[in-house]
Amino acid sequence: MKRVRLYISGHVQGVFFRAECARRARDRRIGGFARNLADGRVEAAFEGEDTAVDALVDWCREGTSGADVERLEVMGEDPVGETEFRVR
């Protein structure tokens, strides 16, 4: 079980990034959230099985077809027991 927090920079708002992220997280039974930040980034937290979390982080490097991910910051965190994924 692992948890990571991500900050995704580039053209990632208004391109269904959070919605697709949520769909993929729910398919993999990952808890956490994704939200837009005022500075144009997307912040996300993923918690679940290691391989599932790693796969979703890998997807975030590219994002949706309309996204242009310029930078991805990933930080490990202690799991908090989140089992549902929310879009904020």
KAWO-V527325 format. One line per field, one symbol per residue. phi: phi as a letter, one per 20 degrees, with the letter a starting at -180 (. if undefined). psi: psi as a letter, one per 30 degrees, with the letter a starting at -180 (. if undefined). A space follows every 10 residues. Layout:
BEGIN
phi=???
psi=???
END
This chain:
BEGIN
phi=.bccdccddp ecdmcmffff gffffffeld epbbbfdfen eddbcccrfg fffffffgff fdmffeecfe bcdccfcfgd nfcddcdd
psi=klklkkjkla igkgggeeee eeeeeeeghk lblklklfgf lkklkkkake eeeeeeeeef fealffljke kjkkkklkkg gkflkkk.
END
